[in-house]
Amino acid sequence: MSPLSRRKFLTAFIAIPAGIALFPSVARAEHYAAMLCGDCGFGSKKDNCAHCGKWMGSTRIPARLCSDHGFGSKKDNCAVCGKWIGSNKQRAYIGDCCGFGSKKDNCVVCGKWAP
């Protein structure tokens, strides 16, 4: 048996699929969609900004939650009032006043960055 050369080792190492490789895969940051309860998402109240409460008009930017407010059972709480949303799957939106530029990437509850 011949000794393993560097070239043979690297050729064999590259052939290993990414899932089996010894090095971890690329980390991904995820955000969570903000939802509204039945009270805050009913009627004309669903057209209000989830952050400041002003009328949004035609600018509707989906509201995000950070990992602190969107993980576990906290993701089932309303983004405006904090009550349990139940079976209501109404998405929360923010207007142009609170979502312009990089502010649209912030958590609607606490204001931290929600990638």
CORFEN-V875762 format. One record per residue. N is the residue number from 1. RES is the residue in one small letter. NEAR is the number of other C-alpha atoms within 8 Angstrom. D_LAST is the distance of its C-alpha to the last C-alpha in Angstrom with 1 decimal. Layout:
n:N res:RES near:NEAR d_last:D_LAST
n:N res:RES near:NEAR d_last:D_LAST
//
This chain:
n:1 res:m near:2 d_last:52.1
n:2 res:s near:3 d_last:50.8
n:3 res:p near:4 d_last:48.3
n:4 res:l near:6 d_last:44.6
n:5 res:s near:6 d_last:43.9
n:6 res:r near:6 d_last:40.6
n:7 res:r near:6 d_last:40.4
n:8 res:k near:8 d_last:41.0
n:9 res:f near:9 d_last:38.4
n:10 res:l near:8 d_last:35.7
n:11 res:t near:8 d_last:36.7
n:12 res:a near:8 d_last:36.5
n:13 res:f near:7 d_last:33.2
n:14 res:i near:7 d_last:31.5
n:15 res:a near:6 d_last:33.0
n:16 res:i near:8 d_last:31.0
n:17 res:p near:7 d_last:28.3
n:18 res:a near:6 d_last:24.7
n:19 res:g near:5 d_last:24.5
n:20 res:i near:6 d_last:27.6
n:21 res:a near:8 d_last:26.9
n:22 res:l near:4 d_last:27.1
n:23 res:f near:4 d_last:23.8
n:24 res:p near:5 d_last:20.5
n:25 res:s near:6 d_last:18.3
n:26 res:v near:4 d_last:15.1
n:27 res:a near:4 d_last:12.3
n:28 res:r near:4 d_last:9.2
n:29 res:a near:5 d_last:5.9
n:30 res:e near:7 d_last:5.8
n:31 res:h near:11 d_last:5.5
n:32 res:y near:11 d_last:9.1
n:33 res:a near:11 d_last:11.4
n:34 res:a near:16 d_last:13.4
n:35 res:m near:14 d_last:17.1
n:36 res:l near:17 d_last:20.4
n:37 res:c near:15 d_last:23.6
n:38 res:g near:8 d_last:27.0
n:39 res:d near:6 d_last:28.0
n:40 res:c near:11 d_last:25.0
n:41 res:g near:11 d_last:24.5
n:42 res:f near:8 d_last:28.2
n:43 res:g near:5 d_last:30.1
n:44 res:s near:6 d_last:29.1
n:45 res:k near:8 d_last:26.7
n:46 res:k near:10 d_last:24.0
n:47 res:d near:8 d_last:24.2
n:48 res:n near:13 d_last:23.2
n:49 res:c near:15 d_last:19.9
n:50 res:a near:12 d_last:18.1
n:51 res:h near:9 d_last:17.4
n:52 res:c near:6 d_last:20.8
n:53 res:g near:7 d_last:23.1
n:54 res:k near:7 d_last:24.4
n:55 res:w near:8 d_last:25.3
n:56 res:m near:12 d_last:22.7
n:57 res:g near:7 d_last:25.3
n:58 res:s near:4 d_last:24.1
n:59 res:t near:7 d_last:20.6
n:60 res:r near:10 d_last:18.3
n:61 res:i near:10 d_last:14.6
n:62 res:p near:10 d_last:12.9
n:63 res:a near:14 d_last:11.7
n:64 res:r near:14 d_last:8.6
n:65 res:l near:16 d_last:9.1
n:66 res:c near:14 d_last:7.6
n:67 res:s near:10 d_last:9.2
n:68 res:d near:6 d_last:12.3
n:69 res:h near:9 d_last:13.1
n:70 res:g near:15 d_last:12.0
n:71 res:f near:9 d_last:13.8
n:72 res:g near:5 d_last:17.5
n:73 res:s near:7 d_last:19.7
n:74 res:k near:8 d_last:17.6
n:75 res:k near:11 d_last:15.7
n:76 res:d near:10 d_last:19.2
n:77 res:n near:13 d_last:19.6
n:78 res:c near:14 d_last:19.8
n:79 res:a near:12 d_last:17.1
n:80 res:v near:9 d_last:20.0
n:81 res:c near:6 d_last:22.8
n:82 res:g near:7 d_last:21.5
n:83 res:k near:7 d_last:24.2
n:84 res:w near:8 d_last:23.9
n:85 res:i near:13 d_last:23.2
n:86 res:g near:6 d_last:25.6
n:87 res:s near:4 d_last:26.1
n:88 res:n near:8 d_last:24.7
n:89 res:k near:8 d_last:21.8
n:90 res:q near:8 d_last:21.3
n:91 res:r near:10 d_last:17.7
n:92 res:a near:15 d_last:16.8
n:93 res:y near:12 d_last:16.3
n:94 res:i near:17 d_last:16.0
n:95 res:g near:15 d_last:18.5
n:96 res:d near:10 d_last:18.6
n:97 res:c near:6 d_last:19.5
n:98 res:c near:11 d_last:16.3
n:99 res:g near:12 d_last:13.9
n:100 res:f near:8 d_last:15.5
n:101 res:g near:5 d_last:13.8
n:102 res:s near:7 d_last:10.5
n:103 res:k near:8 d_last:11.1
n:104 res:k near:12 d_last:9.9
n:105 res:d near:10 d_last:6.2
n:106 res:n near:14 d_last:7.7
n:107 res:c near:13 d_last:9.0
n:108 res:v near:12 d_last:12.4
n:109 res:v near:9 d_last:14.3
n:110 res:c near:5 d_last:13.8
n:111 res:g near:7 d_last:11.9
n:112 res:k near:7 d_last:9.5
n:113 res:w near:8 d_last:6.1
n:114 res:a near:12 d_last:3.8
n:115 res:p near:8 d_last:0.0
//
